[in-house]
Amino acid sequence: MMIVNRFVGIAEKFPDKSIPLDKVFIDARQEESDDIVEAMYVIANRRLNAGHPIEINELTDSIPFIVEDDAVRDAAIEISIRGLTASGVSHEKALETILEATSPSIPESKVIESEKVSAILRETITGIQQNDIQLPAQFGRDGYDGQARYELRRILGSGNQGTVYEATDRVFQEEGLPSLVALKIFHSDSDPDRSKKEGARARRVRHKNLARVIDQGESEDGKSYVTYELIEGQPLDAWVKQRRTPLTTQQTCKIVIDLARGVQSAHTAGVIHRDIKPTNILMNRDDEPVITDFGIAHAVSSDPRLCSHYGTRGSLAFMAPEQFDQTSDGSMPSVDVYALGGILYWLTTGKFPNGDTVAEAMTWLEERNEGGPRRIHDWTIDGRLQSIIYRALAVESSQRYQSPEMIAQDLEDYLAFRSLPWLDRSVVVKTQLFTRRNPLVVGLLVLIVLSVGIGVGGSVSSRANIRYERAQAEAALSIEQLNGKIILEQDRVRQVQDKATLVRVFMKAWSDSIKTGKDESLTASSLFFLHMVSTSGILDNDPEYAEKIFNQRIEVAEEYLASIDVQQSSPIQLAFWHEMLGMWYQGEDILKSKSHLLVASALLEEYAPADTIWRDRLAEAISKAE
């Protein structure tokens, strides 16, 4: 099972009393601080129970970035104080010992600050001490055979709400085939009535992107718990880190679309997560995201830094402003919408939306002096996608998407080059989107623009740009009208009995017309006509003639491409032509297909590197031609 973070997995190889921190964290990186802090608490519990508490020097020697990382330092100070006081040392003496041991590597002010957090933890969160369980252990109410329903096998994780164990469910297991589940035992300060109510709600939710709730209840000794299906997979952040290649725009959007549909399903059942973040999302064997810990998150603590024993950075990084303020809106569906926008921001930029450190996140959440989350200063990220992200992350909940489904729908429309009514009001943008949705008529659009004598190179004047935009709009309208006429004519043609004869008449008329002259518009119209005739199905009874027409459109396109003056033409227009021919050659001539696609890709890389969607599409086509 890959649910356990890798540091906990390494620690499991050693006896409780002698878990060596230097070996567990030998290659730890600061960006893994969430997993590091979680493992620190798990190891601290095991070492303390075995009579060998962790000392501060072990932590400072094993984790070099402990000074810079607030979450790791807070956990180290809290664990060290707990270890000393468990040995009979007073709290004041324990703090004095730690100050001496860490000087001068950790400034005294930082130790004092972390100690204050530790003090609040002791007062408000008692679950760490009270949930220590020697594994394996029996848990749950006794059945008819006198045995508890569950056997706890190992710890999968620990958080502000409780501890999650891998467990065997005796009710559903078969002989020789144990039924494994993820069982979450709530800390003693959790509200049992609320746990039962939300667990019952979560059981009604069924969606492929949500971990299913199997059981919930209270043990013989009064501990509340919820049992989930055990997902075989990795946390989203670990899954992203281990990938050899970055996520494409399509892959990123697909992940968030799946997550949004899952969250929408839960909202419909009256369940709100309130703690969506990468560590609560598992990527299963099919590389599909599954949200865990759904429907049982409690309200945030009075001090937002304590929203988790570990990983406060992660929780704060995706927390909605109203949730931070603990207003009534902090338990509304809008907080999950904000978190989904945060996931999209993180997958797109590699950064957390509220800030990469606890201090940054708290400063922004408290002041919000920039009017919104950090802006994206990356010109390679499409502006329309940025607008979707900013809408999901709006400071005011009323300005956000009103449901996760709306995010999913806008991302689907974005990937399909459909216009977004709230964003795409410009005729120029709508024209560009129409062009993307209809690649077969791109050549016609480009040549019509050329025919009015407008250059689109980087040195054109602003007045030429205005004429270019107008020409695009007029071209799009002409294309739509032509497309409508072709569809009507095609329907009429299908009603004629002798289809092949009619097509031959059309072809002769077309051949005669192109002999009288040749210009850009006529060439593009010819391509469109040849493609329509050869692929529409009206020549199903004469496949040889259909293939001849199909090949003729390639000849016409190649002939025209060869006649283009490269110095006087737009590189983007050339890329359109090469992509079109590359696609047409697929299945016919792999070498020629790949050659045209590579030329188009090179042109885009040099003149339009920001168009990641077009480049990703070309990369996918080139890989198929390998």
N, C-alpha and C positions, 0 to 999 in steps of 0.2 A: 504494500500500500504506500502510495507516495504522499499521503496527506500529512504525515509527520514531517516537520521541517528537518533539514539534513543534520543540524546540530544535535537535535534530540535523538535522531537515529544513531549518530556516532556515540553519544553518551550511553545509549543502551548496551553497548558492547562491553562496558566496564562495570565492576561491582559498585554498589551505591557509595560505599565509604571512601572509595579511591578514584572517583571520576576525575581525570586530569584535564583541567580547563585549557592548558596550553595545547593539548592534542585535539580537543574538541573544536577550538576556535583558531586552529593553526592557519587557515586560509580565509578567515572571515573578512568580509568587505563592509564598509560603512553603509552601503546601500542595502545591506541585509539586516539592518538594525532591528527591524520588527521581529525577525526570526531569532536573532541573537538574544534579545531581551526575553522572549518567550522561553528559550532554552535555558537561560540563566535561572529563571524561576523554577523550572522543572528540575534542574540539577540541584539547585539550592534546597528544594524540598527533600530530595533523595539523600543528599549529603547530611542535612540536618537530622533527618530521621535515623540515619546510621551513626550519629554521634560525631560527625566530622564536618562542622559548618564551614562554609566558604569564607576565606579571609580576603580583605580588600586588596592585598598585594597580589594574590593569585589573579584577580580580575584585571588589575592595571598591567600586570606583566603579560597577560594573554590577549588583551584587547587594546591595541595601541591607540585607537581613536576615541577612547573613553572620555577624554577631556573635551573633544569637540562635539560629541553626540549627547544631547541632553537626555534622551530617553535611556540610553545605555548607562550614562553616569547616574541618573536617578535610581535606576534599578540596582546598580552596584552598591550605592550607599545604603539603600533600604535593605538589601540582602545582607550586607556586612553588619549593619546595626542589629538586625534580627539574629544573626549568628552569635554575636557577642552577648546580647542580652539573654539568649537561651542558655549561655554558659554561666549565668549568674552575675554578669557585669551590669552595672547601672547604665541607664541610657546616656547620662552625661559623660561617664567614663568611656563608654563606647564611642561617642562622638569625638572625644579628645584623642582616643587611640587612632581613629581613622584620620583625623587632621594631621597627626604626627606622621602616620604612615604614607600619606599622599603628598606631603610637602616636599619639595616645591612643585612637583609635577602637575598637581591639580590646584589651582588657586583656592584659597580658603573661602572666598565669597561663593564660588561654585559649589563647594562641599556643603556650606551652610544652606544654600538655596535648595540643594537636593535633599538635605535632611528635613527641611520644612515640608517638602512633598511627602517624604517618608512618614512624618508625623501625621499628616492628614490621612495617608493610607491606613495607618494603624487604627485611626478613629472611625473611618468610613468604610473600609474594605477589610473584612476579617476572613474572607474566604480562603486566602492562601494558607493560613494556619489551620483552618477548620476542615479543609477538604483533603488533607493528607491521607492517602489510602495506600496500604501495602498491597501491591499487586502480585499475583492475581487475587481478585476479591469477589465475593458474592454480593449482589446488589439487587434491590427490588423486593417486592412482596413474595412470600413463600407460596409455591404452588401446592397441588394435591400431594406431590411426592415429598414435600417438606423442604425443597430446594428453592432458592431464589431464582427468579426468571433469568437474570443476567449474570454473566461472569465477566468482570472487567479485566482486560488483558494488558493494555498499555495506554499511556497518555498520548492523545493526538494533538492536544493544544490546550491553552488556558487563556482566559480573558477576564474582562471585568464582570461578566455575568456568571461564569462558572468554568468548570473544567470538562473537556471532551475526551472520552475514552473510546478506544476500540473495544467492543464487547461481543460476546456470544449470546444470542437470543435462544434460550432453550425451547421456547414455544414453537418456533418454526424450523429448528434444525432437524436434519435427518441423520441417520446413523452414518458416521464417517464423513459427513458433509456439514460442518458447522455453519450456522447462519450468522454472519457478521453484520453488526450495526455500529453506528456512531451514537454514543449515549452521552448526553450533556447533563451533568449534575450542577444545579445552580448553587451559588454561594449562599451561605446562611442568611445574608442580608437581603436576599431577593424576596419579592412579594409572591408567596405561593399561589394566592388566588389569581393574580395576574398571569402567572406562568401557566396555570391550568386553562384560563380563558383563552389566551393567545395560542397555546398549544392546540386546543380544540379547534380554533379557527384555522390554524395552519394545516391541520389534518384534512380539511375540506379542499385544499388547493392541490390540483393535479396539473403539472406542467413539466415538460421535458427539461426545462432550464431551471427547475427548482428542486432541491433535495427534498424528497418526500418525508413527511412526518409519519412514523409508524405507530408510536405509542407516547403517552405522557401520563404522569401521575406523581405519586409520592411514595417514598420507600417506608419501611417499617420504622425507621428512626427519624422520619419527618423531612427527608431531603427531597425537594422537588426535582424532577428530571423530565427530559424530552428525548425521545429516541428517533434518529433519522436513518434513512438508508445510507449505507456506507458507499461513498463515491470513490472509485479508483481513478486517481488523477493527481494533478499538481495544482497548487495555488496559482492564480493568474500571474502574479508577479514573478514567481519562479519559472513558470512556463515561458514568459516573454524573455527572461534573461538567458535561458538556455538555447533559444532559437539561434540558428546559424545565420539567418537572414532577417532583416527587419520586416515587420508586418507591412503589407501593402494597405493602401487606403481602403480597398474593397474588404480585406480581411478585418481591418479595424472596425469598419462600419458594421460588418456582419456580426461581430461579437457583441457590439452594443445593441444591435437590433434584437438579437436573441435574448439578451439580458432584459431589455425593455419589455419584450413580450412576456417574459416570465414574471417580472415585477407587476405588469398590468394584470396578469391573472391573479396574483395575490391581492392586489388592491381591490379587485372586483369582489373578492371573498372577505374584504374588510380587514386585511392584514397589511401592516406597514413595517418595513424592515428597520429603517433608521440607522443602519450601520453598514451600508454597502461600500465595500472597498476591495482591493485586489486580493487580500488575504482571506476574504470571505467568499471568493469565487474560485471554483475548481474547474480546471479544463479536463474533461473526461477522455477516454481512449479515442473517441472520435473527434477530438479537438473542438468540442462544443462546451460553452460555459455553463456551469451549474452553480446557482447561488445557494449557499449553506446558511445555517443559523437564521432561517427566515421566520419572521413573525414572533420572535421572542425577545427582541432587543428592548431594554428598559430605557427610561428617560436618562439623559446625560447627568453626570454628577454636578454638584455645585461648582466645583473647580474643573473646568474642561480639560486641564492637563491630566486629570485622573479618570478620563473616560475609559481607560484600560490599564490593567497592571503592566502591560507591555504595549508597544506599538501605538503610543499616544500620537505620534507623528502621523501614522496612517489614518487614524480616526479623524484627527483634526483636519488633515489634508482634504478630506472629502465631505466635511461637515457643512451643512447649510447654515447661513447666518442666524436664521430664526431658531434653529436647534441649539446653536451656541448660546443664544440669549435666553433659552429656556422659556420662551413664550408659548402660548397655546398653539401657535402654528408649528411648533417644534415637533408635534406628533401628527402632522398632516402629510398627505401623500407628496406634497411639494418637496419635502426633504429627500425623498428617494429620487425625484426628478433631478434635483441638484447633484446628488451623488452619481447618477448615471452620466450627467454632463461632465462631472469630474473624471469618471473613468474614460470617457471619450477624449477629454483633454490630455490625460496622462498617456493613453495609448498613442495619441497623435504626436505629442511633444516630448514625452519621456520625463516630464516634470509634474509635480503636484500642483493643482490649481490654486490652493490657498497658501502655498509656500512650501519650500523643501525642508524647513526646520520647524521645530515647535515654536520658536520665537517668531519666525516670519508668519506662521499661521495665526498665532494668537494676536500679533500686531494687526494683521489685516482684518481678522474677524472682530476685533474690538473697535478699530478705527474706521475701516472701509473708506479710507481717504482717497482711493484711486477710482472709486465709482464702480468697481467690479473686480473679478479675479484678474490675475496677471495677464496682460495682453500677450498675444502670440507674435513674437518678432521673428518669424521664419517665412520668408517670401515663397518658399517652395510648397507651403501648405495652402491649398485652395481657399480663396476668400469666402466662397459660399459655405464650405465646411466650417470655417471659423465662425461664421454668423450663426450656424446651428449650435455650435459649442457655446457661444456667448449667450444665446437665448436660454439654453438649458441652465446656465450658470448665473442668470440674472440675480442681482442682490435682492430685489423685491420679488416675493413669490408670485405676485399677480402678473409679473411680466415674463415669467417662465412658461414653458410648455405646461399645459394644464393636466397632462397625463403622460405616462410612459409610452402609451400607444402613439401619441402624436410625435414623439421623438423617433420611434421606429418607422412611422410612415414617412416623415421628412427625410430620413436617411435612405430609405428605399427609393424615394423620388430623386434624391440627389445622385445615387448610383446609376439610376436609369435616365439621367439627364432630363428629368421632368421639372417644370418650373414650380417654385414654392410661392404661393400667392402672397404671403406676407413679406417676401424678400425680392422676388424677381419681377419687378414692375416695368423694367426697361424693355423696350422693343428690341434693342440690340442684344440683351442677354437672352431673351426668349428666342431670338433668331439663332444665336449660337447654340442654345440647347436643342433646338429643332435640328440643327445640322448634326449634332452629336447623335441624336436618336435615329437619324436617317443617313448613315454613312454612304449608301448607294447613290445619293444625290449630291454628295459633297462636291464631286467634280463639276456638276452643273452650277452649283452655287459659286464656286471659285471662278469659273470661267465667265459667268455673268458679271461678277465683280471686275474681272480683268477687262471685260469688253467696254466698261465705262471709263477705263483708263486710270484706275486708282491704284497706286502702289501701297503695299502694306509693310514695307521695310521699316527698319528702326529709325530712318532719317526723314520720314514723311512729315510734312508740316501739319499743324493742328487743323487747318482748313481742309486739307486732304483727308484727315481722319473723320471729319464731319461728313464729307461726301461718301467716305467708305462705309460709315455706319448707316447712312440712308440707303446706299446701294444694297447693303446686306438685308435690310428690312424689305426692300422691294423684291430682292431675289427670293427671300423666304416666301413671300406672298405668291410670287410666280410659281415657285416649286409646289406649294400646296395646291394651287389651282391646277397645275399640270398633273399632279398626282391624282387629284380627284377626277380629271378627265380620263386619265389612263384607266383608273378603276372602273369607271362607267363603260369605257370602250371594251375593256377586258370582259366584263359581264355580258356585253352584247355579243362579243365574238364567241363566247362559250356556247351561245345558243345556236350558232350556225352548224349545220350538219357536217359539211366538208371543211373542217378547220384547217387542215394542212394546205388545201388549195387557196384558202383565203390568206393564209400567212405568206404563201409564195407571191401572191399579188402584192401584198404589203411590201415584201422584201424587194420586189422589182421596182416599185415606186420609190422606195427609199434609196436604192442603188442609183436610180436615175437622178434623184435630187442631189446627192452628194457629188455627182460629176459636174454639176453646174457651178459649184463654189464650195469653199470650206472656210469656216471661221470657228471661233471657240464655242459659241452657243450651239452651232450645228453639230460639232463633235460631241459635246456633252449630251445633247438630245439623242444623238445616234447611239451612244453607249447605253443610255437609259432604255431606249427602244429595243436594242438588241438583247439586253438583260431581261427585260419584261417578256419578250417573245420566247426566249430560250428556256426560261424557268417557270413560266406561268402554268404549264400543264396542257396548253392547247395543242402541243405537238407530241403528246404521249404516244400516239399511234405511228409516229415517224421519228424515232429517237436519233437516227443518223443525221437527219436534217437539223434537229434541235441541237445536236452537238456541233454541227458545222456553224450554226449561228452563234452558239455560245463561244466558240473559239474565235469567231470573227470580231466579237466585241473586244477581246484581248488584243487582237492585231490593231484595231482602230486606236485603242488606248495607248499601246506601245508607240505607234506611229506619231500620235500627237505629243506624247511625252518627249520623244526624241526631237521634236520640232521646237520645243520651248527654249527660249533664250534664258539660261540660268541667271545671267547677270541682271536681267530686267524683271525677273519673277521673284515672288515672295518665297522664302524658304519653307514657310508654313504650307503654302499651296503645293509646293513640290512634295512635301511630306504627305499631304493628302493623297496625291496621285500615286506615290510609291506604295502607300499603305493599301490603297484600293487594288492595285495590281497584285501586290503580295497576297492579299486575301483571295483574289480570283485564281491565282496559280495554285493555291492549296489543293492538294489532291490530284493536281495535274502535273506540276513540275516543282518538286520540293526545292531544288537549287535556285530556280528563278524566284520562287516565293520568298525564300530566306534572303536572297540578294536585295529585293525591293524593300522588305521589312527592315533590314539592317540599315539601308540608306535612310528610310523614314525615321528610324530610331536615332541615328546620328544627327539628323537635322533637328530633331526635337531636343536632343541633349544639348545642342549648341545654342539654339534660338528660343526654345520654350521649355527650359528645365523645370519650371514651376508646374507644368501641366502633368502632375503625377498620374492622374487617371488615364490619360492618353498613353503615357509612357508605359504604365503597367499593362495596358491592353496590348501594346506592341510586344512587350517582353513575353507575355503569355503566348502570343502568336508565334514569336520566334522560337520559343521552347518547343512548341508543337512541330516545328519544321526541322528540329534537330535530327 
